[in-house]
């Protein structure tokens, strides 16, 4: 039976199969409309900032399934941002280094070396971030060298010597992103070091695009990935 809908891959007519899947008359690809509908519902939930737990409960889906989809969406968004930046990197006008540490740990001198260090670039009206290596190696080196200076003073000295900056004003698109990122990351109540880069890219993606653009971009990337 021919359907009125068009193939998500090539926009050609579709045929329905006994299995409940559909098949394209041109590219011959098969897929499940029901699964596609669930995927799009998860994409919508992600774009709206709904937690994986909340989306799973509302959509009556398995939490692990939604969480896995969310992880893939972050990875797809990160790859998209890399591609966009690679095409326009010559437009970079400003950049600045940023240290992030959970507010609850900022009074602990020894926690300073657990801070996540990244550089934020501004090109056009968009933001691009590069996550830098962990600062822990500097703390380990100080311990090995038997440094006498307290952690806090040694850390400040390191930052004075290593800080990277090229900002034309104190308030700009980059500082706007940092304020946005601080609000964004707080709702997750702790992100592992291994996952921090993807969450940083998610914040970057949300900051750079309006919701409808996010939704359309993720739907396209999702279909291309399938």
Secondary structure, 3 states (H helix, E strand, C coil): CEEEEECCCCCCEEEECCCCEEEECCCCCEEEHHHHHHHHHHHHHHHCCCCHHHHHHHHCCCHHHHHHHHHHHHHHHHHHHHHHHHHHHHHEEEEEEEEECCHHHCCCHHHHHHCEEEEEEEECCEEEEEECCCCHHHHHHHHHHCCCCCHHHHHHHHHHHHCCEECCCCCCHHHHHHHHHHHHHHCCCCCCHHHHHHHHHHHHHHHHCCHHHHHHHHHHHHHHHC
